[in-house]
Structures are given as C-alpha cells and as structure tokens.
Amino acid sequence: MTTAATSASATSVTNASTSTAAAGRRPVRIALRTIQVVLALFFGLASGAPKLIAHPTAVEAFEKLGWGAPGMYVIGALEVLGGIALLIPVLSSVGATALIGLMIGAFIVSVAALGGENAATPLILILPLAWIAWARRGQTTELIRLLLRRDA
C-alpha cells in the first residue's frame, strides 16, 4: 500500500470515527440544553419571580428567617439572573456555578434556620447545575477571552 493510500485510509477512518463520536454526543448535548432550559425556567419563574413580586409565601418565609423584604428581593434577583445566565451560552457555566453557591447557601439556611425543611431540594438542584458548569466550562474560557480583549 502506498503512503498516499495509507494516509487516505487513515483519514477516512478518522473522519468516520469523528462523525460517529459527534453523532453519539448529540443526545447528550440535547439533554444538557434541555436541563439548562428547565432549570432556567425553574429559577426564573418558579423560584425567583415569586420573591420579586413579593408573593405571600415568599414574604412569610423571609420574615420567618428575619431577612425581610431586602433579603427576599436580593435572593429573587440572584435566582432570576442565574436562570437567565443559564440560557446565554457564554454565561451558562458561570451562571450554573453561581447558582450552585446559592443552593449551598439555601441548604445551610434550610438546615440551620428552618429545621431541615426542604433541605433536599437545593442538594438535588446542585447535581444538574454541576453538570452544566462542568460541561460548559469552555464557555468560561471564552468569556474571559472576551473580557480581556475588551480591556485591551
């Protein structure tokens, strides 16, 4: 076999394995994006918005904590902004990481101040957020590159 034939054969094998690998990753990419959208809707609409509109259940919970309206609005805004960040590709990893921090805080507050009521919820949310943060970590590099280029 000639060198050209060997090279062409190796190239076709590489291209075939690359396209097979890409096809195998497509369902994972779709699942990841779906989870991002679901979590964005959860944090934006189901969790953050009630705090920002001062829904009575949110007001009651924050009064029970002793944080009042300022704490409620800050947490609500952070949740909505984190949810939005999950939908923006260059911010998705940073947003997921920030929401992980918020969920760690929610777990601690739930255990320390609320007797563990609903403590499992933030822990459960950390798992898909960690997957998003890890899977989209390349976007953080892109964000840093964009920020550094802007400063120059």
ZAKOL-77299 format. One record per atom (N, C-alpha, C): residue number from 0; residue in three letters; atom name; x, y, z. Coordinates in pm, whole numbers, plus 50000, padded with zeros to 5 digits. Atoms other than C-alpha are relative to their C-alpha. Layout:
REM ZAKOL-77299
NUM  Ala  CA  X  Y  Z
...
***
This chain:
REM ZAKOL-77299
0  Met  N  50085  49883  50000
0  Met  CA  50000  50000  50000
0  Met  C  50090  50123  50000
1  Thr  N  49918  49880  50010
1  Thr  CA  50136  50342  49909
1  Thr  C  49973  50092  50118
2  Thr  N  50014  49904  49890
2  Thr  CA  50183  50626  50152
2  Thr  C  49872  50081  49983
3  Ala  N  50121  49922  50026
3  Ala  CA  49903  50823  49986
3  Ala  C  49876  49918  50034
4  Ala  N  50114  50087  49972
4  Ala  CA  49665  50527  50010
4  Ala  C  49986  49979  50151
5  Thr  N  50003  50017  49855
5  Thr  CA  49760  50470  50374
5  Thr  C  49947  50126  50068
6  Ser  N  50044  49873  49943
6  Ser  CA  49709  50838  50452
6  Ser  C  49851  50021  49976
7  Ala  N  50143  49985  50032
7  Ala  CA  49371  50844  50273
7  Ala  C  49917  49905  50084
8  Ser  N  50072  50098  49919
8  Ser  CA  49265  50529  50456
8  Ser  C  49992  50046  50146
9  Ala  N  49998  49952  49862
9  Ala  CA  49368  50673  50794
9  Ala  C  49908  50121  50016
10  Thr  N  50087  49882  49994
10  Thr  CA  49187  50999  50715
10  Thr  C  49854  49958  49999
11  Ser  N  50139  50043  50005
11  Ser  CA  48865  50817  50624
11  Ser  C  49958  49932  50130
12  Val  N  50030  50063  49871
12  Val  CA  48883  50609  50944
12  Val  C  49982  50108  50107
13  Thr  N  50010  49890  49903
13  Thr  CA  48942  50927  51149
13  Thr  C  49871  50076  49981
14  Asn  N  50124  49928  50027
14  Asn  CA  48655  51107  50977
14  Asn  C  49878  49919  50041
15  Ala  N  50113  50086  49962
15  Ala  CA  48422  50811  51030
15  Ala  C  49985  49994  50151
16  Ser  N  50009  50007  49855
16  Ser  CA  48509  50783  51398
16  Ser  C  49961  50134  50060
17  Thr  N  50036  49867  49953
17  Thr  CA  48478  51161  51442
17  Thr  C  49851  50023  49982
18  Ser  N  50143  49978  50023
18  Ser  CA  48133  51168  51284
18  Ser  C  49916  49908  50088
19  Thr  N  50071  50089  49909
19  Thr  CA  48026  50867  51492
19  Thr  C  50001  50055  50142
20  Ala  N  49990  49941  49866
20  Ala  CA  48151  51034  51809
20  Ala  C  49910  50123  50010
21  Ala  N  50085  49881  49998
21  Ala  CA  47975  51358  51715
21  Ala  C  49853  49961  50005
22  Ala  N  50139  50045  49999
22  Ala  CA  47652  51170  51647
22  Ala  C  49964  49943  50137
23  Gly  N  50024  50055  49867
23  Gly  CA  47685  50994  51983
23  Gly  C  49986  50107  50107
24  Arg  N  50007  49890  49903
24  Arg  CA  47727  51327  52164
24  Arg  C  49875  50084  49983
25  Arg  N  50117  49916  50025
25  Arg  CA  47419  51484  52009
25  Arg  C  49891  49981  50105
26  Pro  N  50101  50016  49894
26  Pro  CA  47172  51327  52256
26  Pro  C  50043  50061  50134
27  Val  N  49949  49941  49876
27  Val  CA  47395  51441  52543
27  Val  C  49987  50152  49994
28  Arg  N  50014  49855  50016
28  Arg  CA  47402  51797  52406
28  Arg  C  49855  50043  50013
29  Ile  N  50143  49969  49992
29  Ile  CA  47024  51792  52369
29  Ile  C  49952  49990  50145
30  Ala  N  50038  50018  49860
30  Ala  CA  46979  51660  52724
30  Ala  C  50053  50116  50085
31  Leu  N  49939  49891  49924
31  Leu  CA  47218  51922  52863
31  Leu  C  49925  50130  49976
32  Arg  N  50073  49876  50032
32  Arg  CA  47042  52206  52681
32  Arg  C  49860  49998  50059
33  Thr  N  50134  50012  49942
33  Thr  CA  46702  52077  52795
33  Thr  C  50003  50027  50150
34  Ile  N  49986  49977  49856
34  Ile  CA  46818  52071  53157
34  Ile  C  50027  50148  50027
35  Gln  N  49973  49857  49983
35  Gln  CA  46953  52425  53118
35  Gln  C  49870  50080  49990
36  Val  N  50125  49927  50019
36  Val  CA  46615  52547  52991
36  Val  C  49905  49974  50117
37  Val  N  50089  50034  49888
37  Val  CA  46419  52362  53261
37  Val  C  50045  50072  50127
38  Leu  N  49950  49932  49880
38  Leu  CA  46644  52499  53537
38  Leu  C  49986  50151  49988
39  Ala  N  50018  49857  50019
39  Ala  CA  46632  52847  53387
39  Ala  C  49855  50040  50028
40  Leu  N  50141  49973  49972
40  Leu  CA  46252  52834  53395
40  Leu  C  49970  49986  50148
41  Phe  N  50023  50019  49857
41  Phe  CA  46257  52698  53749
41  Phe  C  50052  50119  50080
42  Phe  N  49942  49891  49922
42  Phe  CA  46494  52963  53885
42  Phe  C  49937  50135  49966
43  Gly  N  50057  49872  50041
43  Gly  CA  46342  53246  53683
43  Gly  C  49856  50018  50038
44  Leu  N  50145  49985  49982
44  Leu  CA  45972  53178  53712
44  Leu  C  49948  49940  50130
45  Ala  N  50058  50068  49885
45  Ala  CA  45905  52930  53990
45  Ala  C  50063  50042  50132
46  Ser  N  49932  49968  49875
46  Ser  CA  46162  53043  54244
46  Ser  C  50030  50149  50015
47  Gly  N  49962  49859  49990
47  Gly  CA  46287  53394  54168
47  Gly  C  49885  50098  49989
48  Ala  N  50110  49905  50024
48  Ala  CA  45975  53566  54036
48  Ala  C  49909  50017  50121
49  Pro  N  50085  49980  49881
49  Pro  CA  45760  53495  54345
49  Pro  C  50065  50090  50106
50  Lys  N  49928  49914  49905
50  Lys  CA  46027  53664  54556
50  Lys  C  49997  50145  49952
51  Leu  N  49996  49864  50054
51  Leu  CA  46045  53964  54325
51  Leu  C  49863  50068  49999
52  Ile  N  50134  49941  49994
52  Ile  CA  45667  54013  54322
52  Ile  C  49942  49996  50140
53  Ala  N  50040  50006  49858
53  Ala  CA  45651  53960  54700
53  Ala  C  49875  49914  50020
54  His  N  50109  50095  49979
54  His  CA  45423  53659  54683
54  His  C  49991  49971  50150
55  Pro  N  50015  50020  49855
55  Pro  CA  45278  53599  55031
55  Pro  C  50081  49884  50059
56  Thr  N  49921  50112  49946
56  Thr  CA  45453  53262  55072
56  Thr  C  50148  50037  50010
57  Ala  N  49860  49956  49995
57  Ala  CA  45790  53419  54990
57  Ala  C  50019  50100  50114
58  Val  N  49992  49901  49893
58  Val  CA  45724  53712  55225
58  Val  C  50001  49929  50136
59  Glu  N  50009  50074  49873
59  Glu  CA  45629  53471  55504
59  Glu  C  50131  49927  50030
60  Ala  N  49876  50075  49980
60  Ala  CA  45941  53257  55454
60  Ala  C  50115  50092  50039
61  Phe  N  49889  49910  49969
61  Phe  CA  46178  53554  55460
61  Phe  C  49978  50075  50131
62  Glu  N  50028  49942  49867
62  Glu  CA  46004  53710  55761
62  Glu  C  50037  49899  50108
63  Lys  N  49966  50106  49905
63  Lys  CA  46044  53375  55939
63  Lys  C  50152  49993  50021
64  Leu  N  49854  49999  49990
64  Leu  CA  46418  53394  55864
64  Leu  C  50053  50127  50065
65  Gly  N  49955  49872  49947
65  Gly  CA  46434  53751  55984
65  Gly  C  50072  50085  49897
66  Trp  N  49930  49927  50106
66  Trp  CA  46566  53872  55648
66  Trp  C  49913  50108  49937
67  Gly  N  50092  49901  50055
67  Gly  CA  46256  54063  55541
67  Gly  C  50007  50016  49850
68  Ala  N  50010  49972  50143
68  Ala  CA  46197  54220  55204
68  Ala  C  50137  50015  49932
69  Pro  N  49871  49986  50071
69  Pro  CA  46560  54317  55126
69  Pro  C  50063  49865  49966
70  Gly  N  49945  50133  50027
70  Gly  CA  46680  53957  55160
70  Gly  C  49923  49927  49892
71  Met  N  50085  50067  50098
71  Met  CA  46386  53830  54959
71  Met  C  50027  50052  49859
72  Tyr  N  49977  49942  50132
72  Tyr  CA  46448  54072  54673
72  Tyr  C  50138  49965  49946
73  Val  N  49863  50033  50045
73  Val  CA  46822  54005  54661
73  Val  C  50006  49854  49954
74  Ile  N  49999  50142  50038
74  Ile  CA  46776  53626  54656
74  Ile  C  49919  49979  49872
75  Gly  N  50082  50011  50121
75  Gly  CA  46497  53657  54397
75  Gly  C  50072  50050  49877
76  Ala  N  49925  49945  50113
76  Ala  CA  46712  53877  54174
76  Ala  C  50114  49909  49959
77  Leu  N  49890  50093  50031
77  Leu  CA  47007  53638  54201
77  Leu  C  49949  49876  49928
78  Glu  N  50057  50119  50066
78  Glu  CA  46785  53344  54106
78  Glu  C  49958  50031  49856
79  Val  N  50043  49964  50136
79  Val  CA  46635  53524  53806
79  Val  C  50121  50023  49910
80  Leu  N  49879  49976  50079
80  Leu  CA  46976  53644  53687
80  Leu  C  50075  49870  49970
81  Gly  N  49937  50130  50023
81  Gly  CA  47121  53295  53730
81  Gly  C  49925  49920  49896
82  Gly  N  50082  50069  50100
82  Gly  CA  46832  53150  53532
82  Gly  C  50023  50054  49860
83  Ile  N  49972  49938  50131
83  Ile  CA  46891  53398  53251
83  Ile  C  50138  49960  49952
84  Ala  N  49863  50037  50038
84  Ala  CA  47264  53322  53255
84  Ala  C  50008  49858  49946
85  Leu  N  50001  50138  50051
85  Leu  CA  47188  52952  53203
85  Leu  C  49963  49993  49853
86  Leu  N  50047  49999  50139
86  Leu  CA  47030  53044  52869
86  Leu  C  50097  50069  49904
87  Ile  N  49903  49928  50084
87  Ile  CA  47321  53257  52742
87  Ile  C  50127  49916  49995
88  Pro  N  49888  50096  50008
88  Pro  CA  47592  53023  52611
88  Pro  C  50128  50044  50069
89  Val  N  49872  49957  49943
89  Val  CA  47892  53232  52717
89  Val  C  49992  50017  50152
90  Leu  N  50019  49982  49856
90  Leu  CA  47744  53276  53068
90  Leu  C  49951  49875  50071
91  Ser  N  50067  50116  49940
91  Ser  CA  47598  52929  53125
91  Ser  C  50081  49932  50110
92  Ser  N  49918  50064  49898
92  Ser  CA  47892  52783  53319
92  Ser  C  50012  50088  50125
93  Val  N  49990  49906  49889
93  Val  CA  47934  53094  53533
93  Val  C  49867  50007  50074
94  Gly  N  50132  49996  49938
94  Gly  CA  47559  53110  53595
94  Gly  C  49972  49875  50082
95  Ala  N  50020  50125  49926
95  Ala  CA  47546  52744  53696
95  Ala  C  50084  49997  50127
96  Thr  N  49912  49997  49883
96  Thr  CA  47842  52792  53930
96  Thr  C  49944  50094  50107
97  Ala  N  50059  49905  49905
97  Ala  CA  47680  53097  54090
97  Ala  C  49876  49941  50067
98  Leu  N  50119  50062  49943
98  Leu  CA  47355  52906  54136
98  Leu  C  50036  49887  50095
99  Ile  N  49953  50102  49905
99  Ile  CA  47549  52621  54300
99  Ile  C  50032  50067  50133
100  Gly  N  49971  49926  49877
100  Gly  CA  47677  52874  54552
100  Gly  C  49874  50040  50073
101  Leu  N  50128  49962  49941
101  Leu  CA  47325  52998  54609
101  Leu  C  49930  49880  50061
102  Met  N  50065  50122  49948
102  Met  CA  47199  52641  54656
102  Met  C  50072  49947  50125
103  Ile  N  49927  50038  49878
103  Ile  CA  47474  52566  54909
103  Ile  C  49951  50088  50116
104  Gly  N  50054  49910  49898
104  Gly  CA  47357  52872  55100
104  Gly  C  49859  49964  50039
105  Ala  N  50138  50039  49971
105  Ala  CA  46995  52762  55070
105  Ala  C  49996  49875  50086
106  Phe  N  49994  50122  49919
106  Phe  CA  47085  52420  55209
106  Phe  C  50038  50033  50144
107  Ile  N  49954  49965  49866
107  Ile  CA  47272  52570  55504
107  Ile  C  49890  50072  50077
108  Val  N  50108  49927  49934
108  Val  CA  46988  52811  55583
108  Val  C  49885  49906  50033
109  Ser  N  50109  50095  49978
109  Ser  CA  46733  52533  55547
109  Ser  C  50026  49913  50122
110  Val  N  49965  50086  49887
110  Val  CA  46916  52312  55795
110  Val  C  50011  50082  50129
111  Ala  N  49971  49923  49879
111  Ala  CA  47024  52584  56039
111  Ala  C  49880  50078  50052
112  Ala  N  50106  49910  49956
112  Ala  CA  46720  52811  56045
112  Ala  C  49859  49942  49985
113  Leu  N  50135  50052  50026
113  Leu  CA  46429  52603  55918
113  Leu  C  49984  49855  50042
114  Gly  N  50011  50138  49950
114  Gly  CA  46496  52269  56084
114  Gly  C  50009  49893  49893
115  Gly  N  49982  50099  50106
115  Gly  CA  46585  52094  55759
115  Gly  C  49882  49989  49905
116  Glu  N  50116  50003  50089
116  Glu  CA  46251  52164  55593
116  Glu  C  50043  50032  49857
117  Asn  N  49964  49987  50142
117  Asn  CA  46303  52120  55217
117  Asn  C  50150  50008  49976
118  Ala  N  49854  49995  50015
118  Ala  CA  46679  52080  55266
118  Ala  C  50050  49919  49881
119  Ala  N  49956  50085  50111
119  Ala  CA  46698  51813  54996
119  Ala  C  49991  50072  49866
120  Thr  N  50021  49933  50129
120  Thr  CA  46577  52046  54720
120  Thr  C  50127  50068  49949
121  Pro  N  49878  49939  50055
121  Pro  CA  46893  52259  54693
121  Pro  C  50108  49898  49969
122  Leu  N  49899  50103  50027
122  Leu  CA  47110  51948  54714
122  Leu  C  49972  49931  49867
123  Ile  N  50039  50065  50126
123  Ile  CA  46918  51787  54429
123  Ile  C  50031  50092  49882
124  Leu  N  49975  49906  50109
124  Leu  CA  46949  52103  54218
124  Leu  C  50149  50018  49971
125  Ile  N  49856  49984  50020
125  Ile  CA  47326  52114  54269
125  Ile  C  50052  49901  49895
126  Leu  N  49949  50101  50093
126  Leu  CA  47374  51794  54066
126  Leu  C  49990  50042  49853
127  Pro  N  50004  49957  50141
127  Pro  CA  47242  51916  53728
127  Pro  C  50075  50132  49977
128  Leu  N  49924  49876  50015
128  Leu  CA  47394  52260  53790
128  Leu  C  50149  49971  49987
129  Ala  N  49858  50037  50009
129  Ala  CA  47734  52097  53844
129  Ala  C  50032  49942  49863
130  Trp  N  49980  50055  50134
130  Trp  CA  47693  51905  53518
130  Trp  C  50009  50113  49898
131  Ile  N  49999  49887  50093
131  Ile  CA  47613  52228  53333
131  Ile  C  50132  50077  50014
132  Ala  N  49877  49924  49978
132  Ala  CA  47907  52411  53493
132  Ala  C  50120  49928  49941
133  Trp  N  49887  50077  50052
133  Trp  CA  48146  52130  53401
133  Trp  C  49994  49989  49848
134  Ala  N  50012  50022  50144
134  Ala  CA  48011  52063  53051
134  Ala  C  50020  50129  49920
135  Arg  N  49988  49871  50070
135  Arg  CA  48009  52433  52960
135  Arg  C  50123  50080  50045
136  Arg  N  49883  49930  49946
136  Arg  CA  48343  52518  53124
136  Arg  C  50081  50070  49891
137  Gly  N  49931  49934  50111
137  Gly  CA  48490  52604  52783
137  Gly  C  49942  50138  49972
138  Gln  N  50062  49869  50019
138  Gln  CA  48243  52891  52767
138  Gln  C  50057  50104  50096
139  Thr  N  49938  49908  49904
139  Thr  CA  48403  53041  53077
139  Thr  C  50132  50051  49943
140  Thr  N  49875  49960  50065
140  Thr  CA  48735  53045  52892
140  Thr  C  49971  50104  49892
141  Glu  N  50039  49906  50105
141  Glu  CA  48562  53219  52602
141  Glu  C  49959  50134  50061
142  Leu  N  50040  49877  49933
142  Leu  CA  48407  53474  52842
142  Leu  C  50122  50079  50047
143  Ile  N  49877  49933  49954
143  Ile  CA  48745  53551  52996
143  Ile  C  50075  50061  49883
144  Arg  N  49933  49948  50119
144  Arg  CA  48896  53588  52650
144  Arg  C  49931  50126  49949
145  Leu  N  50075  49883  50045
145  Leu  CA  48619  53831  52551
145  Leu  C  50021  50119  50093
146  Leu  N  49981  49893  49903
146  Leu  CA  48660  54033  52870
146  Leu  C  50141  50059  49991
147  Leu  N  49862  49952  50012
147  Leu  CA  49039  54053  52832
147  Leu  C  50020  50078  49871
148  Arg  N  49988  49931  50129
148  Arg  CA  49008  54155  52468
148  Arg  C  49934  50139  50010
149  Arg  N  50071  49874  49984
149  Arg  CA  48763  54428  52569
149  Arg  C  50083  50101  50078
150  Asp  N  49916  49913  49919
150  Asp  CA  49004  54569  52828
150  Asp  C  50123  50049  49925
151  Ala  N  49876  49965  50071
151  Ala  CA  49294  54578  52583
151  Ala  C  49979  50115  49904
***
